[in-house]
Amino acid sequence: VVVRDVRLPRTLLGLLVGAGLGLAGAVMQALTRNPLAEPGILGVNAGASAAVVSAISFLGITSPTGYVWFAFLGAAVVSVLVYALGGSRGATPVRLALAGTAVTAALFGYVQAVQLLDSAALNTMRFWTVGSLAAANEDVLSQVAPFLAAGALLALALGRPLNAIALGDDAARALGARLNRTRVLAVLAITLLCGAATAACGPIAFVGLLVPHLV
């Protein structure tokens, strides 16, 4: 029972989330042409965290299966916001990185404020924001796995255009890459991967930076 109901779901969730964050980090590093970029740089993790913390504090949501949809909502809204602040069609890697960093700082400040003001929900939020695999079960796996799979397939499909973008915008255009389309799809892939990972395990940091950087 321990192996089947506790250890196996946690192991599977850890593998899925680690793969998702690592792949999201690789896409982010290619998108921003920065080998030290990580998924949080676009504010996706911060948006998911802020939405989940709001759900816990204001709506009383306490189950990981309930976090998933709020995490995706927050990740999607922040992705669109960062893309707009970064210049939309005129977005560049530097603008996206700066906009994402600013939004991330603001949202994590909001998360800390909510935790300080809502003592009743503080323990639940503190446990979730640390990051953990303890909530893993079949329901959580079944809900996040499709989104992680969709994000992974989309990210892998963007390999060629992202390689072109890594050479610079002018070279990418000369090679036939559609810059805006590739950037939008890359942000969508990152949103799917990070939103699902954050909903399942909390805003785990550094995995999306260290794994692709070491590889």
Summary of the structure (lengths in Angstrom):
residues: 215
radius of gyration: 17.1
end to end distance: 36.3
largest distance: 58.0
contacts: 776
relative contact order: 0.22
helix: 81%
strand: 0%
